[in-house]
Amino acid sequence: MKRGALVLAILWINFLISACSDEKISREDEVRQYIESGVAAAEDRSSGDIAKLIDASYFDERNFTKTQLTKLIRLYFFRVKNIHLFTKIDRIEFIAENEVLVTLHVAMAGSVISDPSLLSSIRARFYKFELELVKQDEWLLQRARWQSASMGDMQ
């Protein structure tokens, strides 16, 4: 019991120290963390967590709104039991202080993708995403475009 209390106390102290730190992460690192959050939410099949990453005014060239996109994601999660993603960020371009364009390639598979060299041995689907993010209190997806891609795009 004492060991658990000690571990909890150490974790709490580390949290307080990191919360008091003046170090700010770069905008690019914030965007990378946003992408990692989306990947984690998708792999956890959490449409609610993904919805939190989408701006209320979201719309795209397919005329999807945030609600429609979230329903599409939920349907995908219903159809696909296991989701594992491997991402490669190609570009992060800030067009304003609170707007960024992100281009990334994603390999989606039903099994863990630990290394891009394994992509040929598993049945993965490849996509190219072009994301427009806007920062209010946090980064949110404002628009997205996606299309099929190839394994070569992951290299």
Order of alpha helices (4+ residues) and beta strands (2+ residues): alpha-alpha-alpha-alpha-beta-beta-beta-beta
